[in-house]
Each structure stands twice: as C-alpha cells, then as structure tokens.
Amino acid sequence: MNTAATPYGFDLQSGSIHDKIASRNLANGSDTDAETLEQLANHEDFYVRRAVATHFNTPVTALTKLGHDVEEQIRFYLAANPHTPVEALEKLAFDESGDVRSQVAGNANTPVKVLEELAADSYTETLRQLVENAMTPAKFLQKSLIKCWILLKKKYYRVWKFRFYGEFR
C-alpha cells in the first residue's frame, strides 16, 4: 500500500490546501456529477483520485484511466469498485501487486475466464477472495482451496521450524 501519502501531507507549492480540501470534498460528494468526476480523475492529489476510483458515479472512461495509475492503492480501490469496467478488471488481474489482484478476485463483475486465471495465483489473499466470490464457478473453488492450503501449510511449517530450530532453514 501507499506509505508516502498521508492526509496531512500537503505540498504547498502544488496548490493551496483549500483547493485540495475542496477537491477531496467534491470527489467524495454523493451528488457529484460524472463530468466533474472525469476531470477529478486527473487530479494530482492521491486522495482525490482514490475517491474518484470508488465513486459510484464515475464514468467508465475515468475508471479505465485510473487502472493505469502509478499508485497501488488507487488501483486497489478501483479493482474493488463494482462499477469498474471488465476491460480494466482484466488488466488489473495481472497487476504486480497481490493486493490489487485480490480485489479483482473478489469483484463480482470479474469475468469467469479471469477468475480461472486468478485461481493459479500464488498470493494467499487472492485465493481467499476468489473462494469468497459468489461468482466463482465450483470447478475453480477446489483448485483454489487446495492451493491455498498448500501455501498456508508451507508458511506455517517454516514458522514452526524457526521456533523449533531458532532459524529459518
């Protein structure tokens, strides 16, 4: 997740604090129109773009654009948004971040072919979200559960060995 951005980390040279607060309030407003959200998707402020990525009224073009955002957390929230277009979910399914992929696996609008590909993921949270997704076909559930069990077994075996031997081997 993004550790550099904080709600209090304003850059005074890139605009006034009042403009950023106004933009954040606008991006979070339930009555903000799609055209405004489209413009706010290009905003320099992380928190504005994150709010746009989660907003129910954000147009498909803005959501697709946010799929290319450099900030992992924006892609994370976008992948969880039920309004995110299928094309963006397909791209996010191959994101470098396991956290982003896990949100794609948990999104009810993710196509079955993408869920099938995510069933081969090695990130435990992705597999957990896949199992919890009501849209995941039963034939992928067994494969995901077995893989998740193997990954967890390996992880906890290493922890047990560390406790027993005092070092990882």
N, C-alpha and C positions, 0 to 999 in steps of 0.2 A: 504494500500500500504506500501511498504518498506520505512521506515523513517530513518533507520540506515545507509543505503548505500548512499554515496554522490560521485559525480565524482572525488572529491579531496581527498577522504578518503582512501589513500593507506596505507597498513600495510608494513612497511619497512622490517619486519622480515620474511614475507612470500614470498619474491621475489622482484626483482628490479622493480622500477617504469617503466623503459624502456621495460621490458618483458611484463608487464601488458598493456602498451600502444600498443605494437606490437601485442599482442594477441587480443586486442579490435579492432584494425585496420583490422586484419585478419578476425575476426568474422563478421565484417561489410562489408568486401570486396565483391563486386558483382561477382568477379571471383574466390572466394574461393571454392575449391572442396569439395565434400561430405565427403571424408575420413578425411580431416582436421577438418571440422565442427563436425564430430563424436567425434574426440579427444577433441575439444574445449568444447563440451557439459559437460565434466567432470572437466572443469577448476574451480579453487577456486574463481575466480573473478566473482562477481554478474553481472557486465556489459557485460562480455564475454558471459556468459550463456544466458543472456537476448537477446543479438544479435543473438545467435545461435537459440533461440526459435522463432525468427521472420524471419530468413533467408529462402529464397525460395529454397535453395539447400540443406537444412539439411535433412539427411536421416531419414526414418521412425523410425529406431531403436533409434536414438538420440532424436527425438521428443517424443517418448514414454517414454524414460528415464526421460526427463525433466518434464513430467507430475507428477513425484514424488518429484520434487524439493521442498525444505523447504521454499523457497522464494515465497511469494504470487504473486509478480509482474512478476516473470518468468512464473508461471502458467497462469497468466492473459494474457500475450502476446502470450503464446502458444495456449491458447483457442481461440484467435482471428486469429491465423495463418490459412489460407485456406488450407494449406498442412498438418495440424495436422491429424493423422490417427483417424478413427472413434472410435477405442478402447480407445484412450486417451481422446477423447471428451466425451465418455460415462462415464469415470471415473471422469473427471473434472466437469461433470454436478452435481455431488454430493459433490463438494468441500465445505469446511467450509466457504469460502469467497463468499459473494454475488457478488462481483466484478468479480470473476473468472466465476461463474455461468452465469453472464450476458453476458460475452463474448462467452460462449458456445451457449447461446440462440441466439446470433447474427451471429454465424458462419453458412454460407450457406451449409456447409457439415455435419452439425449435423443431425443425423437420426431423422425421424419423431417421432419414439417412445420416443426418448429423449426429443424432443420439447414438446411432450404431457406431460411428467413428469415435465418439467420446467414450464408448464402452471399453475401448482399448487404452484409454488414458492411464497414466501411472500415478496421477495425483489423487490421493485418497478422497479429498473433499469433492472432486469432480465426480467420482464414482458414487459417493454418498448422495449428492444432489440428483444424479441420474436415477438412482434407486427410488428416491422420494418423488420424482417427477411422475405424475399420473399418466402422462402421455408416453412414457417409455414402454415399448412392447415387452411382453413377458419373456420372449426369447432372449432379450438382452439382459434382463434382470439377473438371471442365473450366472451368466458370464461375468457381470459386474460384481455381483456378490462374492463369487469365488476369487476374483482378482483382488477385491478389497480385503478379503480375509487373508490372502497370501501376503499382501503388503503390510497389513497390521501385524501379522504373525512375525514377519521379518523384523519389523520395527521393534516390537516388544521383546523379541529374542535378543536383539542387540542390547537393549536396556538391561535385561536380566544378566547377560554376560558381563556387562560393565559393573553391575552391582556385585556379581559373584567374583570376578577376576580383578576388578578395580581399574580396568582399562578396556577400550574398545579393541577387539582383535579382528 
